[in-house]
Amino acid sequence: MNYKDVVNDIKAMLERAEPPISGDCCIYRVPFDIRLLNQDAYTPKVVSIGPFHHHHPRLQNMERHKLIYFKKFLERADVNLDTLVIHVEEAERNVCRSYADTLDLTKEELVKVILVDSCFIIELFWRFYYDEWSEGDALLLKPWLTTKIRLDLLLIENQLPFFVLESIYNRAFISSSSNIPSFLVLTFDYFAYYNSCNLASDNVTIRHFTDLLRMFYLQQPIERRPPRIEESVMHLHSATELLEAGVRFKVNTKTKCLLDLKFSKGVLEIPQFRVEDWTELLFRNLVALEQCHYPYESYITDYVAVLDFLINTNRDVDALIQNGVLVNWLGDTDSVTILYNGLWKNITHLNFSSHYFHLCQDLNAFCRNPRHKLRATLQRDYGNTPWQAAASIAGIVLLLLSLLQSVCSVLQLVQQYKAS
């Protein structure tokens, strides 16, 4: 054995050794035990973005469309290809720091991936914003493909860091008219369907598109979010059990923020939520992002945990539907039950939103009070509908009249006895 060669090899290895995760890291592979539960939810269906799925055989058909959009982008941009390559090469090291895993690409390959994928996204967002479509877009404008592409761009493993997209966009249009919107504005426009709270793009900072989706759901900036406590909710009664204990469900119409649950005076207010074909995909990726990047600020995971407690069986799903809280676009109650029972599996929960923690405590305390359950039972059995209530009242009146008649009869007999 040549010891000198071994020493040199080890020195070269040590020079390449860097911490796998730095403060700039924001794009992760989904942890194995979480990914195993539903691999399709984390794997792009039609288009790969970034290095993690670049070589996936199923996604190669979109590469030619990327190049078509890249070519059109160069025609539109105020910059030549040489300048862009140099620009991306200078950013390559910082891009690498954004990924938690070692990238199986050479520097040259990574520069190509970054440039082609970034320009594809920018051109796509530009056409969407300005509604500038051509005959060549016929395939990409198929509704099913448009939806698939948008969903693929939200997967945690299928991301480019936002700063490189924004940097290329700004470099390309640096000398253009000041009327051109920022890339963040284009991004908000492209993903507007998920921005149900109408969050404005002003003063918003995001790391990538999955991070943007999380911000859409959170709505509030970090300083306005509920504080977190180092305790976890160990138990919460299901929706059916809460109803049986006298809790009333009400749709919270005062807010569009999905996470805004409230409980007061026996009424649990929940913003209405739809269960669609892509609901599981979105929530799984948001929970995976929080597991990897926001373990101490896992507000989406808190919400998922509460829903997991509320939904145990099909009866719970039906109860939420009947009370207008849940809208089932899957059509199959079993699918909804399985979906919410699986989102919280293999999840490590380090702390909990203080608001949700106290809400669950209040609900459990309400259920422990026997008076609430008795009142709920009486209302369910005797006053659930106007006809049932009327019948119950009529029955009580008849019972009182019968009792009064019996008392009168007894009194009459007593008087007759005395008289005799």
Phi, psi and omega per residue, in radians:
M1 nan 2.348 3.113
N2 -1.555 1.763 -3.056
Y3 -1.101 -0.572 -3.127
K4 -1.123 -0.721 3.101
D5 -1.119 -0.702 3.131
V6 -1.105 -0.765 3.132
V7 -1.075 -0.768 3.140
N8 -1.117 -0.705 3.108
D9 -1.096 -0.741 -3.128
I10 -1.160 -0.694 3.099
K11 -1.067 -0.724 3.115
A12 -1.119 -0.671 3.098
M13 -1.119 -0.724 -3.119
L14 -1.181 -0.572 3.105
E15 -1.155 -0.524 3.132
R16 -1.488 -0.168 -3.064
A17 -1.325 2.105 3.081
E18 -2.366 2.725 3.069
P19 -0.957 2.301 -3.093
P20 -1.124 -0.488 -3.121
I21 -2.266 2.158 3.110
S22 -1.952 -3.140 3.117
G23 -1.143 -0.329 3.141
D24 -1.500 -0.153 -3.053
C25 -1.199 2.336 -3.132
C26 -2.600 -0.085 -3.111
I27 -2.091 2.196 -2.963
Y28 -2.287 2.698 2.845
R29 -1.430 2.458 -3.115
V30 -1.151 2.321 3.114
P31 -0.888 2.489 -2.977
F32 -0.967 -0.841 -3.054
D33 -1.199 -0.411 3.067
I34 -1.432 -0.750 -3.116
R35 -1.097 -0.567 -3.085
L36 -1.109 -0.447 -3.092
L37 -1.201 -0.571 3.107
N38 -2.840 1.491 -3.049
Q39 -1.118 -0.590 -3.122
D40 -1.073 -0.483 -3.097
A41 -1.209 -0.299 -3.088
Y42 -1.993 0.014 -3.071
T43 -1.921 2.207 3.127
P44 -1.057 2.567 -3.086
K45 -1.659 -0.587 -3.044
V46 -2.284 -0.487 -3.053
V47 -2.408 2.299 3.073
S48 -1.652 2.425 3.064
I49 -2.234 2.233 -3.116
G50 1.456 -3.036 -2.966
P51 -1.472 -0.420 -2.957
F52 -1.088 -0.689 -3.086
H53 -2.047 0.367 -3.035
H54 -1.063 -0.605 -3.070
H55 -1.686 0.142 -3.120
H56 -1.094 2.144 -3.052
P57 -1.066 -0.551 -3.096
R58 -1.213 -0.330 -3.014
L59 -1.783 0.060 -3.046
Q60 -1.247 -0.423 -3.112
N61 -1.111 -0.465 -3.120
M62 -1.400 -0.195 -3.083
E63 -1.085 -0.645 -3.136
R64 -1.211 -0.581 3.082
H65 -1.192 -0.635 3.074
K66 -1.044 -0.777 -3.109
L67 -1.155 -0.638 3.088
I68 -1.081 -0.782 3.128
Y69 -1.199 -0.631 3.098
F70 -1.077 -0.762 3.134
K71 -1.094 -0.762 3.136
K72 -1.149 -0.647 3.099
F73 -1.056 -0.765 3.130
L74 -1.096 -0.608 3.104
E75 -1.202 -0.534 -3.092
R76 -1.477 -0.572 -2.985
A77 -1.325 2.734 3.077
D78 -1.678 0.768 -3.118
V79 -2.687 2.591 3.128
N80 -1.630 2.970 -3.064
L81 -1.118 -0.711 -3.131
D82 -1.002 -0.787 -3.126
T83 -1.118 -0.704 3.134
L84 -1.140 -0.721 3.128
V85 -1.075 -0.784 3.110
I86 -1.082 -0.731 -3.133
H87 -1.076 -0.793 -3.127
V88 -1.229 -0.662 3.131
E89 -1.067 -0.666 3.115
E90 -1.189 -0.510 -3.126
A91 -1.576 -0.144 -2.997
E92 -0.981 -0.737 -3.102
R93 -1.121 -0.751 3.111
N94 -1.161 -0.595 3.077
V95 -1.112 -0.767 3.123
C96 -1.021 -0.652 -3.135
R97 -1.175 -0.258 3.139
S98 -1.396 -0.243 -3.083
Y99 -1.812 2.380 -3.112
A100 -1.315 -0.523 -3.095
D101 -1.707 2.716 3.005
T102 -1.151 2.354 -3.067
L103 -1.598 2.288 -3.096
D104 -1.566 0.929 3.140
L105 -2.483 2.552 3.014
T106 -1.263 2.931 3.133
K107 -1.051 -0.727 -3.141
E108 -1.116 -0.746 3.129
E109 -1.123 -0.718 -3.112
L110 -1.150 -0.697 3.096
V111 -1.040 -0.730 3.115
K112 -1.108 -0.792 -3.133
V113 -1.070 -0.816 -3.124
I114 -1.047 -0.814 -3.053
L115 -1.193 -0.860 -3.106
V116 -1.126 -0.823 -3.098
D117 -1.165 -0.690 3.134
S118 -1.125 -0.817 -3.108
C119 -1.196 -0.567 3.035
F120 -1.064 -0.819 -3.127
I121 -1.124 -0.784 -3.117
I122 -1.077 -0.786 3.140
E123 -1.137 -0.699 3.103
L124 -1.079 -0.828 -3.134
F125 -1.147 -0.653 3.135
W126 -1.088 -0.834 -3.129
R127 -1.118 -0.664 3.135
F128 -1.160 -0.751 -3.093
Y129 -1.154 -0.786 -3.079
Y130 -1.659 -0.006 -3.112
D131 0.977 0.753 -3.131
E132 -1.762 1.446 -3.134
W133 -1.894 2.676 3.133
S134 -2.174 3.092 3.124
E135 -1.070 -0.525 3.138
G136 -1.203 -0.202 -3.141
D137 -1.585 0.107 -3.044
A138 -0.947 -0.731 -3.119
L139 -1.226 -0.832 -3.080
L140 -1.180 -0.336 3.131
L141 -1.553 0.000 3.014
K142 -1.041 2.255 -3.044
P143 -0.921 -0.725 -3.111
W144 -1.137 -0.654 -3.106
L145 -1.315 -0.658 3.085
T146 -1.022 -0.775 3.127
T147 -1.135 -0.766 -3.129
K148 -1.080 -0.747 -3.142
I149 -1.099 -0.794 -3.125
R150 -1.085 -0.715 3.115
L151 -1.188 -0.692 3.108
D152 -1.042 -0.611 -3.117
L153 -1.275 -0.107 3.135
L154 -1.811 -0.039 -3.107
L155 -1.334 2.413 -3.052
I156 -1.109 -0.560 -3.132
E157 -1.475 -0.067 -2.984
N158 -2.061 0.898 -2.984
Q159 -2.206 2.665 2.830
L160 -1.960 2.547 3.081
P161 -1.062 2.414 -3.042
F162 -1.082 -0.550 -3.069
F163 -1.103 -0.564 -3.118
V164 -1.317 -0.644 3.050
L165 -1.080 -0.829 -3.128
E166 -1.117 -0.669 -3.128
S167 -1.147 -0.776 3.115
I168 -1.139 -0.730 3.116
Y169 -1.045 -0.845 -3.123
N170 -1.148 -0.651 3.133
R171 -1.174 -0.613 -3.083
A172 -1.271 -0.528 -3.057
F173 -2.096 0.551 -3.054
I174 -1.126 -0.553 -3.093
S175 -1.824 0.180 -3.106
S176 -1.416 3.073 3.141
S177 -1.044 2.565 3.131
S178 -1.213 -0.140 3.132
N179 -1.339 -0.192 -3.130
I180 -1.202 2.239 -3.114
P181 -1.204 2.798 3.075
S182 -1.217 2.823 3.114
F183 -1.153 -0.517 3.098
L184 -1.123 -0.665 3.091
V185 -1.106 -0.763 3.087
L186 -1.066 -0.685 -3.127
T187 -1.151 -0.778 3.112
F188 -1.077 -0.667 -3.141
D189 -1.158 -0.733 -3.102
Y190 -1.156 -0.626 -3.103
F191 -1.805 0.411 -3.063
A192 -1.039 -0.494 -3.114
Y193 -1.012 -0.595 -3.087
Y194 -1.579 -0.079 -3.117
N195 -1.628 1.094 -3.064
S196 -1.163 -0.403 3.132
C197 -1.504 -0.020 -3.115
N198 0.974 0.761 3.078
L199 -1.097 2.288 -3.140
A200 -1.430 2.659 -3.103
S201 -1.422 -0.096 -3.136
D202 -1.099 2.320 3.058
N203 0.984 0.532 3.101
V204 -1.758 2.321 3.076
T205 -2.130 2.202 -3.131
I206 -2.249 2.748 3.132
R207 -1.662 -0.571 3.095
H208 -2.948 -3.050 -3.007
F209 -1.236 -0.600 3.076
T210 -1.116 -0.661 3.087
D211 -1.111 -0.658 3.083
L212 -1.110 -0.760 3.119
L213 -1.024 -0.749 3.099
R214 -1.060 -0.705 3.130
M215 -1.149 -0.622 3.069
F216 -1.013 -0.733 -3.113
Y217 -1.301 -0.687 -3.109
L218 -1.241 -0.669 3.103
Q219 1.178 -0.899 -3.039
Q220 -1.455 2.557 2.999
P221 -1.172 2.833 -2.984
I222 -1.043 -0.590 -3.101
E223 -1.219 -0.273 -3.135
R224 -1.830 0.016 3.130
R225 -1.412 2.688 -3.134
P226 -1.066 2.523 3.064
P227 -1.114 2.819 -3.110
R228 -1.963 2.586 3.135
I229 -2.149 2.643 -3.089
E230 -1.496 0.905 3.041
E231 -2.385 2.740 3.134
S232 -2.171 2.669 3.077
V233 -1.319 2.063 -3.102
M234 -1.552 -0.434 -3.095
H235 -2.766 2.494 2.973
L236 -2.597 2.357 -3.136
H237 -1.119 2.618 3.129
S238 -1.241 2.961 -3.118
A239 -1.025 -0.754 3.137
T240 -1.114 -0.757 3.131
E241 -1.133 -0.654 3.110
L242 -1.129 -0.732 3.107
L243 -1.093 -0.731 3.139
E244 -1.150 -0.471 3.129
A245 -1.506 -0.027 3.077
G246 1.810 0.026 3.097
V247 -1.279 2.356 3.077
R248 -1.828 2.394 3.114
F249 -1.680 2.427 3.140
K250 -2.476 2.450 3.089
V251 -1.308 2.200 3.095
N252 -1.412 1.794 -3.096
T253 -1.653 -0.028 -3.088
K254 -1.438 -0.166 -3.117
T255 -2.504 2.689 3.035
K256 -1.817 -0.011 3.114
C257 -1.314 2.067 -3.035
L258 -1.062 -0.451 -3.020
L259 -1.548 -0.008 -2.995
D260 -1.482 1.352 3.098
L261 -1.602 2.473 3.138
K262 -2.441 2.547 3.069
F263 -2.360 2.162 -3.140
S264 -2.734 2.341 3.060
K265 0.936 0.731 3.064
G266 1.406 0.110 -3.112
V267 -2.034 2.135 3.067
L268 -1.726 1.964 -3.137
E269 -1.685 2.200 -3.126
I270 -2.288 2.237 3.040
P271 -1.051 2.410 -3.117
Q272 -1.079 2.364 3.110
F273 -2.262 2.453 3.130
R274 -1.690 2.455 3.021
V275 -1.842 1.930 -3.071
E276 -2.014 3.132 -3.120
D277 -1.035 -0.551 -3.056
W278 -1.796 0.131 -3.125
T279 -1.049 -0.820 -3.126
E280 -1.094 -0.764 -3.129
L281 -1.000 -0.853 -3.090
L282 -1.132 -0.822 -3.096
F283 -1.200 -0.624 3.098
R284 -1.099 -0.717 3.139
N285 -1.251 -0.610 3.083
L286 -1.169 -0.750 3.108
V287 -1.135 -0.706 3.104
A288 -1.096 -0.703 3.094
L289 -1.073 -0.771 3.134
E290 -1.176 -0.625 3.085
Q291 -1.061 -0.688 -3.055
C292 -1.541 -0.638 -2.961
H293 -2.060 -0.480 -3.108
Y294 -2.199 0.914 -3.063
P295 -1.123 -0.383 3.139
Y296 -1.818 0.104 3.097
E297 -2.381 0.767 -2.973
S298 -1.532 1.164 -3.084
Y299 -1.235 -0.604 3.082
I300 -1.165 -0.712 3.122
T301 -1.110 -0.641 3.063
D302 -1.022 -0.822 3.141
Y303 -1.057 -0.774 3.107
V304 -1.062 -0.696 3.139
A305 -1.103 -0.761 3.137
V306 -1.103 -0.755 3.114
L307 -1.142 -0.604 3.108
D308 -1.111 -0.674 3.065
F309 -1.175 -0.764 -3.076
L310 -1.173 -0.584 -3.055
I311 -1.922 1.828 3.073
N312 -1.978 -0.632 -3.064
T313 -2.326 3.030 3.083
N314 -1.082 -0.518 3.112
R315 -1.097 -0.632 3.120
D316 -1.168 -0.734 3.094
V317 -1.074 -0.809 3.136
D318 -1.060 -0.671 -3.137
A319 -1.122 -0.739 3.130
L320 -1.188 -0.637 3.104
I321 -1.150 -0.802 -3.105
Q322 -1.097 -0.493 3.128
N323 -1.616 0.126 3.041
G324 1.358 0.075 -3.093
V325 -1.352 -0.696 -3.080
L326 -1.967 2.349 3.039
V327 -1.978 2.023 -3.041
N328 -1.664 1.803 3.085
W329 -1.646 0.027 3.056
L330 -1.450 -0.471 3.135
G331 1.471 -0.372 -3.060
D332 -1.958 2.019 -3.129
T333 -1.099 -0.679 3.133
D334 -0.995 -0.722 -3.099
S335 -1.114 -0.684 3.129
V336 -1.151 -0.759 3.134
T337 -1.064 -0.845 -3.131
I338 -1.092 -0.697 -3.127
L339 -1.004 -0.949 -3.044
Y340 -1.334 -0.383 3.059
N341 -1.334 -0.245 -3.087
G342 -1.838 -0.224 -3.040
L343 -1.214 -0.466 -3.042
W344 -1.740 0.084 -3.128
K345 -1.274 2.490 3.103
N346 1.051 0.438 -3.132
I347 -1.751 2.340 3.056
T348 -1.683 2.060 -3.073
H349 -1.941 1.909 -3.033
L350 -1.524 -0.530 3.113
N351 -2.674 -3.111 -3.017
F352 -2.515 2.612 3.044
S353 -1.063 2.238 -3.126
S354 -1.063 -0.604 3.138
H355 -1.103 -0.839 3.130
Y356 -1.175 -0.666 -3.129
F357 -1.051 -0.841 -3.125
H358 -1.250 -0.566 3.067
L359 -1.067 -0.778 3.132
C360 -1.173 -0.677 3.082
Q361 -1.071 -0.769 3.139
D362 -1.116 -0.705 3.115
L363 -1.118 -0.774 3.130
N364 -1.120 -0.693 3.110
A365 -1.129 -0.684 3.103
F366 -1.070 -0.720 -3.108
C367 -1.215 -0.460 -3.127
R368 -1.334 -0.255 -3.123
N369 -1.424 1.991 -3.070
P370 -1.128 -0.470 -3.134
R371 -1.093 -0.669 -3.140
H372 -1.134 -0.706 -3.138
K373 -1.194 -0.686 3.122
L374 -1.104 -0.787 3.134
R375 -1.086 -0.698 3.133
A376 -1.153 -0.679 3.135
T377 -1.130 -0.773 3.130
L378 -1.105 -0.728 3.140
Q379 -1.164 -0.708 -3.129
R380 -1.177 -0.721 -3.040
D381 -1.449 -0.472 -3.004
Y382 -2.203 -0.157 -3.108
G383 -2.491 0.583 -3.062
N384 -1.284 -0.516 3.113
T385 -2.318 2.837 3.110
P386 -1.007 -0.698 3.138
W387 -1.167 -0.702 3.134
Q388 -1.160 -0.693 3.118
A389 -1.129 -0.741 3.128
A390 -1.102 -0.734 3.123
A391 -1.122 -0.696 3.141
S392 -1.134 -0.757 3.127
I393 -1.115 -0.752 3.117
A394 -1.071 -0.689 3.129
G395 -1.125 -0.720 3.123
I396 -1.131 -0.726 3.118
V397 -1.089 -0.782 3.114
L398 -1.078 -0.680 3.131
L399 -1.124 -0.738 3.121
L400 -1.152 -0.707 3.115
L401 -1.125 -0.721 3.110
S402 -1.104 -0.728 3.127
L403 -1.124 -0.729 3.121
L404 -1.117 -0.699 3.109
Q405 -1.114 -0.698 3.130
S406 -1.142 -0.708 3.126
V407 -1.115 -0.767 3.117
C408 -1.073 -0.716 3.130
S409 -1.102 -0.736 3.129
V410 -1.119 -0.783 3.136
L411 -1.077 -0.685 3.128
Q412 -1.112 -0.722 3.112
L413 -1.135 -0.689 3.120
V414 -1.087 -0.774 3.139
Q415 -1.105 -0.727 3.125
Q416 -1.102 -0.662 -3.133
Y417 -1.137 -0.757 3.129
K418 -1.128 -0.681 -3.098
A419 -1.169 -0.540 3.133
S420 -1.428 nan nan
